[in-house]
């Protein structure tokens, strides 16, 4: 199961790079900490602190600046 998950994720990532380009794909991947916090907050399973949200936002901003 894990191998199929890894293969599927890798295939989708390769497709994303082919369709949107490396820069945009890396910004999307770099925003995963912020997206993960939003999902956990929306599902009610976790309430990230302002410090954690600010850190995730800084990671997203840094990746966006690096790849634009």
C-alpha positions as a printed Julia matrix, in Angstrom:
68×3 Matrix{Float64}:
   0.0    0.0     0.0
   2.78   2.4     0.91
   4.6    1.71   -2.35
   1.44   2.44   -4.35
   0.95   5.65   -2.39
   4.52   6.75   -3.03
   4.32   5.86   -6.72
   1.0    7.66   -7.15
   2.23  10.76   -5.35
   5.44  10.83   -7.35
   3.52  10.45  -10.6
   1.18  13.29   -9.69
   4.12  15.49   -8.69
   5.86  14.79  -12.01
   2.62  15.61  -13.84
   2.28  18.88  -11.89
   5.81  19.89  -12.83
   5.11  19.08  -16.46
   1.86  21.04  -16.52
   2.65  24.08  -14.38
   6.43  24.19  -14.33
   8.94  23.75  -11.52
   8.53  27.19   -9.96
   4.78  27.04   -9.41
   4.93  23.4    -8.3
   7.56  24.18   -5.67
   5.52  27.09   -4.31
   2.54  24.77   -3.92
   4.68  22.13   -2.19
   6.23  24.8     0.03
   2.79  25.95    1.15
   1.93  22.51    2.54
   2.6   23.49    6.2
   0.06  26.3     5.89
  -2.44  24.08    4.08
  -2.01  21.31    6.67
  -2.69  23.77    9.5
  -5.81  25.03    7.75
  -7.1   21.47    7.31
  -6.48  20.52   10.94
  -8.13  23.73   12.12
 -11.15  23.22    9.84
 -11.56  19.6    10.94
 -11.42  20.64   14.59
  -8.64  18.21   15.44
  -6.07  20.87   16.27
  -5.9   24.58   17.01
  -2.53  25.92   15.82
  -1.13  28.84   17.79
  -0.49  32.21   16.2
   3.24  31.44   16.4
   2.78  28.2    14.42
   0.63  29.9    11.78
   3.17  32.71   11.45
   5.96  30.14   11.01
   4.05  28.3     8.3
   3.27  31.59    6.57
   6.97  32.53    6.65
   7.92  29.18    5.12
   5.38  29.7     2.35
   6.61  33.26    1.75
  10.26  32.16    1.66
   9.57  29.4    -0.85
   7.48  31.76   -2.99
  10.27  34.34   -2.99
  12.9   31.72   -3.8
  11.0   30.34   -6.79
   9.61  33.52   -8.36
